[in-house]
Amino acid sequence: MAVKYRDYYEILGVKRSVGQDEIQRAYRKLARKYHPDVNKASNAEDKFKEINEAYEVLKDPEKRKMYDQLGSNWRAGQDFRPPPGWQARDFGQGGGGAYQTEFHWGGGGPGGGGFSDFFESLFGGMGFRQARGGAGPGGFGRGGVLRQAGADQETSIRISLEEAFHGGAKPIVLQSRTVSPQGQLEVKEKRYDVKIPAGILPDQKIRLSGQGEEGTGGGPRGDLYLKVEIEPHPVFRLNGRDITMDLPIAPWEAVLGTEVRVSALSGGIDLKIPPGTQGGRKLRLRGKGMPNPKGTAGDLYITIMVKVPTHPSKKELELFEELKKSSKFDPRA
């Protein structure tokens, strides 16, 4: 008996050449759109099952390879008969899909959990297990709906350099936009107390387990990832785990040497300036940069900036004039 050919690529809206990641993304997008709990259209449940059937074949490299062997000349709705000997092929249970799905063989109608005659003609009885009791991560859950974990979500969190250095708790409020059962756009706010790990760097992510999208069919929620952005600091600059800063000193401090109290992120530091220190010289303080939970902390680099008085007093001018006459120093020699 001929059945109607189903173009699983067309159902998911992807090209035959796409990779497994794009197939999964297309499936998740359509599954959310046509989920019977969200979409109240009369054909939503049938569409949802059609999407699940297409994904069951294309998510698994073995099933997809077999399906592709039918060729690309077929069109959806054409009469189709499996090629001679098709049912005799050795078809094991593939393990390449993102979710391992089990099926209820309760018939192909709405609510029955079964698949189309086309699917049965290709894969029926070939390596599938009948689900028993409640569905696992890849089975069917409440109401015959595919049990699947919710998608992970990502947003950014902006913190100060001090917060990144010391770590600690930071309360934030995030907004999410959802569509109500009445079709209206709703904006909801949710408060989180985020634990900032000491020494976290820009573009690293903080994971909030179970705070992503809701699962389907009783599946667990996905996770929420917060991508870290660190605000520019007026004194310190971050370079990997190293921190740099400028330290202004007077000309006589550079010539004679001195000891300066420096306010670093790690606390106060008494820094010795050697005599004859040139402007632009960098002094390195090991381990005073960003902490590293898994290894050695970064370093603090202090760049010496020799500053001169912009409004010298009469006495200062006299002293500089005396220095000019008596000094044999030539900075351009």
GULUM-903200 format. One record per residue (C-alpha): residue number from 1; x, y, z. Coordinates in Angstrom, 1 decimal. Layout:
<nodes>
<n:NUM	xx:X	yy:Y	zz:Z>
...
</nodes>
This chain:
<nodes>
<n:1	xx:0.0	yy:0.0	zz:0.0>
<n:2	xx:1.3	yy:3.4	zz:-0.9>
<n:3	xx:1.7	yy:6.1	zz:1.7>
<n:4	xx:2.3	yy:9.8	zz:1.4>
<n:5	xx:5.9	yy:10.9	zz:1.4>
<n:6	xx:7.0	yy:13.3	zz:4.2>
<n:7	xx:9.8	yy:15.8	zz:3.7>
<n:8	xx:11.2	yy:16.0	zz:7.1>
<n:9	xx:13.6	yy:18.8	zz:6.1>
<n:10	xx:10.7	yy:20.9	zz:4.8>
<n:11	xx:8.8	yy:20.3	zz:8.0>
<n:12	xx:11.7	yy:21.7	zz:10.1>
<n:13	xx:12.4	yy:24.4	zz:7.6>
<n:14	xx:16.0	yy:23.5	zz:7.0>
<n:15	xx:18.2	yy:22.6	zz:4.0>
<n:16	xx:19.4	yy:19.0	zz:3.5>
<n:17	xx:23.0	yy:20.1	zz:4.0>
<n:18	xx:22.6	yy:21.6	zz:7.5>
<n:19	xx:24.5	yy:20.2	zz:10.5>
<n:20	xx:22.9	yy:18.6	zz:13.6>
<n:21	xx:23.1	yy:21.8	zz:15.7>
<n:22	xx:20.9	yy:23.7	zz:13.2>
<n:23	xx:18.4	yy:20.8	zz:13.1>
<n:24	xx:18.2	yy:21.0	zz:16.9>
<n:25	xx:17.7	yy:24.7	zz:16.9>
<n:26	xx:15.0	yy:24.6	zz:14.2>
<n:27	xx:13.2	yy:21.8	zz:16.2>
<n:28	xx:13.3	yy:23.7	zz:19.5>
<n:29	xx:12.0	yy:26.9	zz:17.8>
<n:30	xx:9.1	yy:25.1	zz:16.2>
<n:31	xx:8.3	yy:22.9	zz:19.2>
<n:32	xx:7.9	yy:26.0	zz:21.4>
<n:33	xx:5.7	yy:27.6	zz:18.7>
<n:34	xx:3.3	yy:24.7	zz:18.3>
<n:35	xx:3.4	yy:23.3	zz:21.8>
<n:36	xx:-0.3	yy:22.5	zz:22.6>
<n:37	xx:0.0	yy:24.3	zz:26.0>
<n:38	xx:1.0	yy:27.5	zz:24.1>
<n:39	xx:-0.7	yy:27.3	zz:20.7>
<n:40	xx:-4.4	yy:26.8	zz:20.9>
<n:41	xx:-5.0	yy:26.5	zz:17.1>
<n:42	xx:-7.0	yy:23.4	zz:16.1>
<n:43	xx:-4.1	yy:21.9	zz:14.2>
<n:44	xx:-1.4	yy:22.7	zz:16.8>
<n:45	xx:-1.2	yy:19.2	zz:18.3>
<n:46	xx:-1.0	yy:17.5	zz:14.8>
<n:47	xx:1.7	yy:20.0	zz:13.8>
<n:48	xx:3.6	yy:19.4	zz:17.0>
<n:49	xx:3.6	yy:15.6	zz:16.4>
<n:50	xx:4.7	yy:16.2	zz:12.8>
<n:51	xx:7.7	yy:18.2	zz:14.1>
<n:52	xx:8.6	yy:15.6	zz:16.7>
<n:53	xx:8.5	yy:12.9	zz:14.0>
<n:54	xx:10.8	yy:14.9	zz:11.7>
<n:55	xx:13.2	yy:15.6	zz:14.5>
<n:56	xx:13.2	yy:11.9	zz:15.6>
<n:57	xx:14.6	yy:11.0	zz:12.2>
<n:58	xx:16.9	yy:13.9	zz:11.5>
<n:59	xx:18.5	yy:14.1	zz:15.0>
<n:60	xx:20.0	yy:10.7	zz:14.7>
<n:61	xx:22.8	yy:10.3	zz:12.1>
<n:62	xx:21.9	yy:6.7	zz:11.4>
<n:63	xx:18.2	yy:7.4	zz:10.8>
<n:64	xx:19.0	yy:10.5	zz:8.9>
<n:65	xx:21.5	yy:8.6	zz:6.6>
<n:66	xx:18.8	yy:6.0	zz:5.9>
<n:67	xx:16.2	yy:8.6	zz:5.1>
<n:68	xx:18.6	yy:10.5	zz:2.9>
<n:69	xx:19.2	yy:7.4	zz:0.8>
<n:70	xx:15.6	yy:7.8	zz:-0.5>
<n:71	xx:17.0	yy:10.7	zz:-2.5>
<n:72	xx:16.0	yy:14.4	zz:-2.8>
<n:73	xx:13.6	yy:14.0	zz:-5.7>
<n:74	xx:10.6	yy:13.2	zz:-3.6>
<n:75	xx:8.1	yy:15.9	zz:-2.8>
<n:76	xx:5.8	yy:16.0	zz:0.3>
<n:77	xx:2.4	yy:14.4	zz:-0.4>
<n:78	xx:3.6	yy:12.1	zz:-3.3>
<n:79	xx:2.6	yy:8.5	zz:-3.2>
<n:80	xx:5.5	yy:6.5	zz:-1.8>
<n:81	xx:6.5	yy:2.9	zz:-1.4>
<n:82	xx:9.6	yy:1.8	zz:0.4>
<n:83	xx:12.3	yy:0.4	zz:-1.9>
<n:84	xx:12.4	yy:-3.4	zz:-2.2>
<n:85	xx:14.3	yy:-5.0	zz:0.7>
<n:86	xx:14.1	yy:-1.8	zz:2.8>
<n:87	xx:12.4	yy:-3.6	zz:5.8>
<n:88	xx:15.1	yy:-6.2	zz:5.8>
<n:89	xx:17.9	yy:-3.7	zz:6.5>
<n:90	xx:19.8	yy:-3.9	zz:9.7>
<n:91	xx:18.8	yy:-0.9	zz:11.7>
<n:92	xx:20.1	yy:-0.6	zz:15.2>
<n:93	xx:19.1	yy:1.9	zz:17.8>
<n:94	xx:21.2	yy:5.0	zz:17.1>
<n:95	xx:22.8	yy:7.0	zz:19.9>
<n:96	xx:23.8	yy:10.2	zz:18.1>
<n:97	xx:20.7	yy:12.3	zz:18.9>
<n:98	xx:20.6	yy:15.0	zz:21.5>
<n:99	xx:17.8	yy:13.2	zz:23.2>
<n:100	xx:17.0	yy:9.5	zz:23.3>
<n:101	xx:13.3	yy:9.2	zz:22.5>
<n:102	xx:11.0	yy:6.4	zz:23.4>
<n:103	xx:7.6	yy:5.9	zz:21.8>
<n:104	xx:4.1	yy:4.9	zz:22.8>
<n:105	xx:2.7	yy:2.8	zz:20.0>
<n:106	xx:-0.9	yy:3.9	zz:20.5>
<n:107	xx:-1.8	yy:4.8	zz:17.0>
<n:108	xx:-1.2	yy:7.8	zz:14.8>
<n:109	xx:-4.1	yy:10.0	zz:15.7>
<n:110	xx:-4.1	yy:13.0	zz:17.9>
<n:111	xx:-3.3	yy:12.2	zz:21.5>
<n:112	xx:-2.2	yy:8.6	zz:20.6>
<n:113	xx:1.5	yy:9.4	zz:20.6>
<n:114	xx:2.2	yy:7.4	zz:17.4>
<n:115	xx:3.8	yy:8.4	zz:14.1>
<n:116	xx:2.6	yy:8.5	zz:10.5>
<n:117	xx:2.2	yy:5.5	zz:8.2>
<n:118	xx:5.2	yy:6.9	zz:6.2>
<n:119	xx:7.4	yy:6.7	zz:9.4>
<n:120	xx:6.1	yy:3.2	zz:10.1>
<n:121	xx:6.8	yy:2.0	zz:6.6>
<n:122	xx:10.4	yy:3.1	zz:7.0>
<n:123	xx:11.3	yy:2.4	zz:10.6>
<n:124	xx:8.4	yy:0.6	zz:12.2>
<n:125	xx:9.5	yy:-2.3	zz:14.4>
<n:126	xx:13.2	yy:-1.6	zz:13.7>
<n:127	xx:15.0	yy:-1.0	zz:17.0>
<n:128	xx:12.5	yy:1.1	zz:19.0>
<n:129	xx:11.6	yy:0.4	zz:22.6>
<n:130	xx:8.1	yy:0.8	zz:24.0>
<n:131	xx:7.9	yy:3.3	zz:26.8>
<n:132	xx:6.8	yy:2.0	zz:30.1>
<n:133	xx:5.4	yy:4.3	zz:32.8>
<n:134	xx:6.6	yy:7.8	zz:33.1>
<n:135	xx:8.9	yy:9.2	zz:30.5>
<n:136	xx:12.6	yy:9.9	zz:31.1>
<n:137	xx:14.6	yy:12.9	zz:29.7>
<n:138	xx:13.9	yy:11.7	zz:26.1>
<n:139	xx:10.4	yy:10.2	zz:26.5>
<n:140	xx:6.9	yy:11.5	zz:26.5>
<n:141	xx:5.5	yy:13.1	zz:29.6>
<n:142	xx:2.2	yy:14.5	zz:30.5>
<n:143	xx:-0.5	yy:14.3	zz:27.9>
<n:144	xx:1.7	yy:12.5	zz:25.4>
<n:145	xx:4.0	yy:15.6	zz:25.1>
<n:146	xx:7.6	yy:15.0	zz:24.4>
<n:147	xx:9.6	yy:15.3	zz:27.7>
<n:148	xx:12.5	yy:17.7	zz:27.0>
<n:149	xx:14.7	yy:19.9	zz:29.0>
<n:150	xx:14.2	yy:23.6	zz:28.6>
<n:151	xx:16.7	yy:25.6	zz:26.5>
<n:152	xx:19.5	yy:27.5	zz:28.2>
<n:153	xx:19.4	yy:31.3	zz:28.2>
<n:154	xx:22.1	yy:33.9	zz:28.3>
<n:155	xx:22.3	yy:37.6	zz:29.2>
<n:156	xx:25.0	yy:39.9	zz:30.5>
<n:157	xx:25.8	yy:41.2	zz:34.0>
<n:158	xx:27.8	yy:44.4	zz:34.5>
<n:159	xx:30.0	yy:44.6	zz:37.6>
<n:160	xx:32.7	yy:46.9	zz:38.9>
<n:161	xx:36.4	yy:45.9	zz:39.0>
<n:162	xx:36.2	yy:45.8	zz:42.8>
<n:163	xx:33.4	yy:43.3	zz:42.7>
<n:164	xx:35.3	yy:41.2	zz:40.2>
<n:165	xx:38.4	yy:41.3	zz:42.4>
<n:166	xx:36.8	yy:40.6	zz:45.8>
<n:167	xx:33.7	yy:38.6	zz:44.7>
<n:168	xx:30.6	yy:38.4	zz:46.8>
<n:169	xx:26.8	yy:38.5	zz:46.5>
<n:170	xx:25.2	yy:41.0	zz:44.0>
<n:171	xx:21.4	yy:41.5	zz:43.8>
<n:172	xx:20.2	yy:42.0	zz:40.2>
<n:173	xx:16.8	yy:42.3	zz:38.6>
<n:174	xx:16.2	yy:40.8	zz:35.1>
<n:175	xx:13.2	yy:41.4	zz:32.9>
<n:176	xx:11.7	yy:38.8	zz:30.6>
<n:177	xx:9.0	yy:39.1	zz:28.0>
<n:178	xx:6.4	yy:36.4	zz:27.7>
<n:179	xx:3.1	yy:36.0	zz:25.8>
<n:180	xx:0.1	yy:35.4	zz:28.0>
<n:181	xx:-2.6	yy:32.8	zz:27.1>
<n:182	xx:-4.6	yy:35.8	zz:25.8>
<n:183	xx:-1.9	yy:36.7	zz:23.3>
<n:184	xx:-0.7	yy:39.8	zz:25.2>
<n:185	xx:2.9	yy:40.7	zz:25.7>
<n:186	xx:3.9	yy:40.7	zz:29.4>
<n:187	xx:7.0	yy:42.0	zz:31.0>
<n:188	xx:8.0	yy:40.2	zz:34.2>
<n:189	xx:10.8	yy:41.0	zz:36.6>
<n:190	xx:12.7	yy:38.5	zz:38.7>
<n:191	xx:15.3	yy:39.2	zz:41.4>
<n:192	xx:18.4	yy:37.1	zz:41.7>
<n:193	xx:21.2	yy:37.2	zz:44.4>
<n:194	xx:24.1	yy:36.3	zz:42.2>
<n:195	xx:27.3	yy:35.0	zz:43.7>
<n:196	xx:30.3	yy:36.6	zz:42.0>
<n:197	xx:33.4	yy:34.4	zz:42.2>
<n:198	xx:36.5	yy:36.4	zz:43.3>
<n:199	xx:38.9	yy:36.9	zz:40.3>
<n:200	xx:36.2	yy:36.5	zz:37.6>
<n:201	xx:37.3	yy:38.0	zz:34.2>
<n:202	xx:35.4	yy:39.7	zz:31.4>
<n:203	xx:33.4	yy:37.3	zz:29.1>
<n:204	xx:33.4	yy:34.5	zz:31.7>
<n:205	xx:30.0	yy:33.2	zz:32.6>
<n:206	xx:28.1	yy:32.6	zz:35.8>
<n:207	xx:25.7	yy:29.7	zz:35.7>
<n:208	xx:22.3	yy:29.9	zz:37.5>
<n:209	xx:21.1	yy:26.3	zz:37.4>
<n:210	xx:17.4	yy:25.8	zz:36.6>
<n:211	xx:16.7	yy:29.5	zz:35.8>
<n:212	xx:16.4	yy:29.1	zz:32.0>
<n:213	xx:13.4	yy:28.2	zz:29.8>
<n:214	xx:10.8	yy:25.8	zz:31.1>
<n:215	xx:11.0	yy:22.3	zz:29.8>
<n:216	xx:8.2	yy:20.5	zz:28.0>
<n:217	xx:6.2	yy:17.5	zz:29.1>
<n:218	xx:7.5	yy:17.9	zz:32.7>
<n:219	xx:11.2	yy:18.2	zz:31.6>
<n:220	xx:13.6	yy:20.2	zz:33.8>
<n:221	xx:14.2	yy:23.9	zz:33.2>
<n:222	xx:17.3	yy:25.0	zz:31.3>
<n:223	xx:20.1	yy:27.1	zz:32.9>
<n:224	xx:20.7	yy:30.9	zz:32.8>
<n:225	xx:24.2	yy:32.1	zz:32.0>
<n:226	xx:25.3	yy:35.6	zz:32.9>
<n:227	xx:28.2	yy:36.8	zz:30.7>
<n:228	xx:30.4	yy:39.1	zz:32.8>
<n:229	xx:31.2	yy:42.7	zz:31.7>
<n:230	xx:33.5	yy:44.7	zz:33.9>
<n:231	xx:33.1	yy:48.5	zz:34.0>
<n:232	xx:36.1	yy:50.7	zz:33.2>
<n:233	xx:37.9	yy:51.9	zz:36.3>
<n:234	xx:39.3	yy:55.4	zz:36.7>
<n:235	xx:42.6	yy:54.1	zz:38.2>
<n:236	xx:43.2	yy:50.5	zz:37.3>
<n:237	xx:43.3	yy:48.8	zz:33.9>
<n:238	xx:42.8	yy:45.0	zz:33.5>
<n:239	xx:44.9	yy:43.0	zz:31.1>
<n:240	xx:44.1	yy:39.3	zz:31.5>
<n:241	xx:44.8	yy:38.7	zz:35.2>
<n:242	xx:47.4	yy:41.5	zz:35.4>
<n:243	xx:46.4	yy:45.0	zz:36.6>
<n:244	xx:48.2	yy:48.2	zz:35.6>
<n:245	xx:48.0	yy:51.6	zz:37.2>
<n:246	xx:49.9	yy:55.0	zz:36.9>
<n:247	xx:51.7	yy:56.5	zz:39.9>
<n:248	xx:52.5	yy:60.2	zz:39.7>
<n:249	xx:55.6	yy:61.3	zz:41.6>
<n:250	xx:57.5	yy:64.7	zz:41.9>
<n:251	xx:60.8	yy:65.3	zz:40.1>
<n:252	xx:62.8	yy:65.3	zz:43.4>
<n:253	xx:61.1	yy:62.0	zz:44.4>
<n:254	xx:62.3	yy:60.5	zz:41.1>
<n:255	xx:65.8	yy:61.8	zz:41.6>
<n:256	xx:66.2	yy:61.2	zz:45.3>
<n:257	xx:64.0	yy:58.1	zz:45.7>
<n:258	xx:61.1	yy:57.9	zz:48.2>
<n:259	xx:58.5	yy:55.6	zz:49.7>
<n:260	xx:54.9	yy:56.0	zz:48.6>
<n:261	xx:51.7	yy:54.6	zz:50.0>
<n:262	xx:49.7	yy:53.0	zz:47.1>
<n:263	xx:46.0	yy:52.1	zz:47.4>
<n:264	xx:45.8	yy:48.8	zz:45.4>
<n:265	xx:42.7	yy:46.6	zz:45.1>
<n:266	xx:44.3	yy:44.1	zz:47.4>
<n:267	xx:44.9	yy:46.8	zz:50.1>
<n:268	xx:47.5	yy:49.5	zz:50.9>
<n:269	xx:51.1	yy:48.9	zz:49.8>
<n:270	xx:54.2	yy:50.8	zz:50.8>
<n:271	xx:56.1	yy:51.1	zz:47.6>
<n:272	xx:59.8	yy:52.1	zz:47.5>
<n:273	xx:60.8	yy:54.3	zz:44.5>
<n:274	xx:64.5	yy:53.8	zz:43.8>
<n:275	xx:66.7	yy:56.9	zz:43.3>
<n:276	xx:67.0	yy:57.9	zz:39.7>
<n:277	xx:63.7	yy:56.4	zz:38.7>
<n:278	xx:62.8	yy:57.5	zz:35.1>
<n:279	xx:59.3	yy:58.5	zz:34.0>
<n:280	xx:57.6	yy:55.5	zz:32.3>
<n:281	xx:59.4	yy:52.9	zz:34.3>
<n:282	xx:57.2	yy:49.9	zz:35.4>
<n:283	xx:57.4	yy:48.4	zz:38.8>
<n:284	xx:56.1	yy:44.9	zz:39.2>
<n:285	xx:54.4	yy:43.5	zz:42.3>
<n:286	xx:53.9	yy:39.8	zz:42.0>
<n:287	xx:50.6	yy:38.3	zz:43.0>
<n:288	xx:48.9	yy:41.6	zz:43.5>
<n:289	xx:46.8	yy:41.4	zz:40.4>
<n:290	xx:43.5	yy:39.5	zz:39.9>
<n:291	xx:43.0	yy:36.4	zz:42.1>
<n:292	xx:42.9	yy:33.1	zz:40.4>
<n:293	xx:40.7	yy:30.4	zz:42.0>
<n:294	xx:42.6	yy:27.7	zz:40.0>
<n:295	xx:46.2	yy:28.9	zz:40.0>
<n:296	xx:48.6	yy:31.8	zz:40.4>
<n:297	xx:47.2	yy:35.3	zz:40.8>
<n:298	xx:48.1	yy:38.0	zz:38.3>
<n:299	xx:50.6	yy:40.8	zz:38.9>
<n:300	xx:50.2	yy:44.5	zz:39.6>
<n:301	xx:52.3	yy:46.8	zz:37.3>
<n:302	xx:52.8	yy:50.4	zz:38.4>
<n:303	xx:53.9	yy:52.9	zz:35.8>
<n:304	xx:55.9	yy:55.8	zz:37.1>
<n:305	xx:54.7	yy:59.2	zz:35.9>
<n:306	xx:57.0	yy:62.1	zz:36.8>
<n:307	xx:54.9	yy:65.3	zz:37.2>
<n:308	xx:56.1	yy:68.9	zz:37.4>
<n:309	xx:54.4	yy:71.8	zz:39.0>
<n:310	xx:52.0	yy:73.6	zz:36.6>
<n:311	xx:51.9	yy:76.7	zz:38.8>
<n:312	xx:55.2	yy:76.8	zz:40.6>
<n:313	xx:55.7	yy:79.3	zz:43.5>
<n:314	xx:58.4	yy:82.1	zz:43.3>
<n:315	xx:60.6	yy:80.0	zz:45.5>
<n:316	xx:60.2	yy:76.9	zz:43.3>
<n:317	xx:61.1	yy:78.9	zz:40.2>
<n:318	xx:64.2	yy:80.3	zz:41.9>
<n:319	xx:65.3	yy:76.8	zz:42.9>
<n:320	xx:64.7	yy:75.4	zz:39.4>
<n:321	xx:66.7	yy:78.4	zz:37.9>
<n:322	xx:69.5	yy:77.6	zz:40.3>
<n:323	xx:69.3	yy:73.9	zz:39.3>
<n:324	xx:69.4	yy:74.9	zz:35.6>
<n:325	xx:72.6	yy:76.9	zz:36.1>
<n:326	xx:74.4	yy:74.3	zz:38.2>
<n:327	xx:73.3	yy:71.0	zz:36.6>
<n:328	xx:75.4	yy:69.4	zz:33.9>
<n:329	xx:72.5	yy:66.9	zz:33.1>
<n:330	xx:71.5	yy:66.7	zz:29.4>
<n:331	xx:68.3	yy:64.6	zz:28.9>
<n:332	xx:68.9	yy:64.5	zz:25.1>
<n:333	xx:72.5	yy:63.3	zz:25.2>
</nodes>
